[in-house]
Amino acid sequence: MLHSLENAPLSVHELAPAKVNLLLSVGKKRRDGYHDLVSVMQTVGLYDRLTLTSDTGEGIELACRNSGLPTGKGNLAYDAAVKFFSCTGIENTGVRIDLEKQLPMQAGLGGGSADAAAVLRGLGRLYAPSLGTAALERMGAALGSDVPFCVRGGTALVLGRGEHVESLPPLPSCYFVLVKPPLAFSTGNMYGRIDSRGLCEATSGAEMTAALERGDLSAVCRLMDNTFERVIDPECEVFAIRRRLTELGALGAMLSGSGSAVFGIFKNEAPARLAADTLRAFYPETFCAPSV
């Protein structure tokens, strides 16, 4: 496949939204070492921002002011660019990726996966506008379990190890309060706890899907569930944050992914912002954002 810059922009901007898991059921470990998952994922209007510039003549260059991030192999945004050119066969005439981080790291909010997805979308716009979303999702599946969903966004049922993504009716309009405590959970360790305690579950996600089809936000919040919460110490700060969000008016609150961020869902913006302001006094990495 050949790249033509005729009538194409030299730079594109992409937003990389956070994701939360409204439902996350971890099944048994597969032969490939991954676990079968049933998850309902939702994008939230809190973003990393990326600018991709083509034809820089310098291979792949990733720039980010956050000193805690690698800017080469091992950063999913960089790895996504490598994967794009490898899969498409397009000549890499030099790409610069400028990454502005806002999403907290080690939070279960999909920051790295969202960045990788944004790179795939941006390179598709620059180099292969006819390349469909399905092709980008297949590339993303080789990078990480959350990347295919992050390519698509919205509200979706995610199955397998993350490679099967089925769009669902959108979550009714609402606001999320996202709280990242000063804790870091190793995803591998969390999966290991599930395995050692025999907590692998089987669910279809049918009830959550039905609630979304009805547009019933209260039912969605009642049905929220996350296997990872069962392997966290009951005295962990996560549960105190979850209780506080509920006290402040959240219809439901839960750990996202393997953590350590906790989110609460609010029907209206004003109480959500008030709750975020209250919690930010104790947890600086607290955000309020709409569903998207």
C-alpha positions in Angstrom: 0.0 0.0 0.0 1.4 3.4 -1.0 1.1 6.6 0.9 0.1 9.7 -0.9 0.1 13.2 0.7 -2.1 14.6 -2.1 -4.8 16.7 -0.5 -3.9 15.2 2.9 -3.0 17.2 6.0 0.5 17.0 7.4 -0.7 17.0 11.0 -3.8 15.7 12.7 -5.1 16.0 16.2 -6.7 13.1 18.2 -8.4 12.9 21.5 -7.8 9.8 23.7 -10.7 9.5 26.1 -10.6 7.6 29.4 -12.6 4.4 29.7 -14.4 2.9 32.6 -15.8 -0.6 33.0 -19.5 -0.6 33.9 -19.3 -4.4 34.1 -16.1 -6.5 34.3 -16.4 -10.2 34.8 -13.1 -12.2 34.6 -13.4 -15.7 33.4 -11.0 -18.6 33.3 -7.5 -18.3 32.1 -7.0 -19.4 28.4 -4.3 -21.4 26.9 -2.7 -18.2 25.6 -2.3 -17.0 29.2 -5.1 -14.4 28.9 -8.5 -14.5 30.7 -11.8 -14.6 29.0 -13.6 -11.4 29.8 -17.1 -10.1 29.7 -17.1 -6.3 30.0 -19.3 -3.4 29.3 -17.0 -0.4 28.6 -17.8 3.3 28.4 -15.8 6.3 27.2 -15.7 9.4 29.4 -14.9 12.9 28.4 -11.5 13.2 30.1 -8.7 13.2 27.5 -5.1 12.8 26.6 -4.4 14.9 23.5 -2.1 13.8 20.6 -0.8 15.6 17.6 0.6 13.4 14.8 2.8 15.0 12.1 3.9 13.0 9.0 7.0 13.1 6.8 9.4 14.3 9.4 12.1 12.1 8.0 13.1 10.8 11.4 11.4 7.4 11.9 9.0 7.4 14.8 9.5 10.2 17.4 7.4 10.4 20.6 7.5 13.5 22.7 5.8 13.9 26.1 6.4 16.3 28.9 5.6 13.7 31.5 9.0 12.5 32.7 7.6 9.2 34.0 6.8 7.9 30.6 9.1 6.1 28.2 9.2 7.7 24.8 10.3 4.6 22.8 9.5 0.9 22.7 7.3 0.0 25.6 5.1 3.1 25.3 1.9 1.9 23.7 1.6 5.0 21.6 5.0 4.4 20.1 4.3 0.7 19.7 1.0 1.5 17.9 2.9 3.5 15.3 5.3 0.6 14.7 2.3 -1.8 14.4 0.5 0.5 12.0 3.4 0.6 9.5 4.2 -3.1 9.9 0.6 -4.1 9.2 -0.2 -1.7 6.4 3.1 -2.0 4.5 3.1 1.8 4.1 6.6 3.4 4.0 7.3 5.3 7.2 8.7 8.7 6.0 9.0 9.9 9.6 6.2 10.5 12.1 6.3 12.7 15.2 3.8 12.1 18.0 3.3 14.8 20.6 1.4 13.5 23.6 -0.2 15.7 26.2 -1.1 13.5 29.2 -4.1 14.3 31.5 -5.3 10.8 32.3 -3.8 9.4 35.5 -1.6 6.4 35.1 -2.0 3.0 36.7 -5.6 3.9 37.3 -7.6 1.3 35.3 -8.9 4.2 33.0 -7.1 2.9 29.9 -4.8 5.8 29.4 -2.1 3.9 27.5 -4.6 2.0 25.5 -6.5 5.2 24.6 -3.2 6.8 23.4 -2.4 3.7 21.3 -5.9 3.8 19.8 -5.5 7.5 19.0 -2.2 6.9 17.2 -3.9 4.2 15.1 -6.8 6.5 14.2 -4.5 9.4 13.5 -2.1 7.5 11.3 -5.1 6.1 9.5 -6.2 9.6 8.7 -2.8 10.7 7.6 -1.7 7.7 5.6 -4.7 5.5 4.8 -8.1 7.3 5.0 -9.9 4.4 3.4 -8.7 2.0 6.1 -11.7 0.9 8.2 -12.2 0.9 11.9 -12.2 -2.9 11.9 -8.7 -3.0 10.6 -7.5 -0.6 13.2 -9.2 -2.7 15.9 -7.4 -5.8 14.7 -4.0 -3.9 15.0 -5.0 -2.7 18.4 -5.8 -6.3 19.6 -2.1 -7.1 19.2 -1.1 -4.2 21.4 -3.4 -4.7 24.4 -6.8 -6.0 25.6 -8.4 -2.5 25.9 -7.1 -1.0 22.6 -9.8 -2.4 20.3 -12.5 -0.8 22.4 -10.6 2.4 22.7 -10.3 2.6 18.8 -14.1 2.4 18.7 -15.3 4.2 21.9 -18.8 4.9 23.0 -20.6 2.1 24.9 -19.7 -1.5 24.0 -19.8 -5.1 25.1 -16.3 -6.5 25.0 -15.6 -10.2 25.0 -12.7 -12.7 24.7 -9.5 -11.1 25.8 -10.8 -7.8 24.5 -10.7 -8.4 20.7 -14.4 -8.8 20.2 -16.2 -5.4 20.5 -19.9 -5.0 19.9 -21.4 -1.5 20.1 -24.4 -1.1 22.5 -27.0 1.6 22.9 -25.4 4.6 24.4 -25.4 5.1 28.1 -28.0 7.7 29.0 -26.5 11.2 29.5 -24.7 11.4 32.8 -21.6 12.7 34.5 -18.7 10.7 36.0 -16.5 11.6 38.9 -13.2 9.8 38.7 -11.0 9.6 41.7 -7.4 8.2 41.6 -6.0 7.5 45.0 -2.2 7.3 45.7 -2.3 3.6 45.1 -1.0 1.4 42.3 -2.3 -2.1 41.6 -0.3 -4.4 39.4 -2.7 -5.8 36.8 -0.8 -9.1 36.6 -0.9 -9.5 40.4 -4.6 -8.7 40.5 -5.3 -11.5 37.9 -3.1 -13.8 40.0 -5.2 -13.1 43.0 -8.4 -14.0 41.1 -6.8 -17.3 39.9 -5.5 -18.3 43.3 -8.8 -17.7 45.0 -10.9 -19.4 42.3 -13.0 -16.3 41.6 -13.2 -16.7 37.9 -16.8 -15.9 36.9 -19.2 -16.5 34.0 -21.7 -13.9 33.0 -23.3 -12.9 29.7 -23.8 -9.2 30.4 -27.4 -9.6 29.2 -29.0 -7.7 32.1 -26.7 -4.7 31.6 -27.3 -4.8 27.9 -31.1 -4.8 28.4 -30.8 -1.9 30.8 -28.9 0.1 28.2 -31.5 -0.8 25.6 -34.2 0.6 27.9 -32.2 3.7 28.6 -32.4 2.9 32.3 -29.5 4.6 34.0 -30.5 3.6 37.5 -30.6 -0.1 36.5 -27.2 0.2 34.8 -25.8 1.6 38.1 -27.5 -1.2 40.2 -26.0 -3.8 37.8 -22.4 -2.5 38.0 -20.0 -5.2 39.1 -16.2 -5.8 38.9 -14.5 -9.1 39.8 -11.3 -7.2 40.8 -13.1 -5.7 43.8 -13.3 -9.1 45.3 -9.6 -9.5 45.7 -8.9 -6.1 47.3 -8.5 -5.8 51.1 -11.9 -4.7 52.5 -10.0 -1.9 54.5 -8.5 -0.6 51.3 -9.0 3.1 50.6 -10.8 2.2 47.3 -13.9 1.2 49.3 -13.9 4.4 51.4 -13.9 6.4 48.2 -16.7 4.3 46.8 -18.8 4.9 49.9 -18.1 8.6 49.9 -19.2 8.9 46.2 -22.4 7.3 47.1 -22.9 9.6 50.1 -22.4 12.5 47.8 -25.2 11.4 45.5 -23.7 9.0 43.0 -26.2 6.5 41.6 -23.5 3.9 41.6 -19.8 3.8 42.3 -17.1 1.1 41.5 -13.5 0.4 40.8 -12.6 0.7 37.1 -10.6 -2.1 35.5 -8.0 -3.5 37.9 -7.8 0.0 39.5 -6.9 1.9 41.4 -9.3 4.6 40.2 -12.8 4.7 41.4 -15.7 6.3 39.5 -19.2 7.4 40.5 -22.1 8.1 38.1 -24.3 11.1 38.6 -27.4 12.0 36.6 -26.8 15.7 36.7 -23.7 17.9 36.3 -24.1 20.2 39.4 -24.0 17.5 42.1 -21.2 15.7 40.1 -19.0 18.8 40.2 -19.8 19.4 43.8 -18.8 15.9 44.7 -15.6 16.2 42.6 -14.7 19.5 44.4 -15.3 17.8 47.8 -13.1 14.8 47.0 -10.4 16.8 45.3 -9.5 18.3 48.7 -8.3 14.8 49.7 -7.4 13.3 46.3 -5.8 15.8 43.9 -6.3 13.5 40.9 -10.1 13.9 40.9 -12.0 14.7 37.8 -15.6 15.4 36.6 -16.5 14.6 33.0 -19.5 13.6 30.9 -20.1 10.3 29.2 -19.2 10.4 25.5 
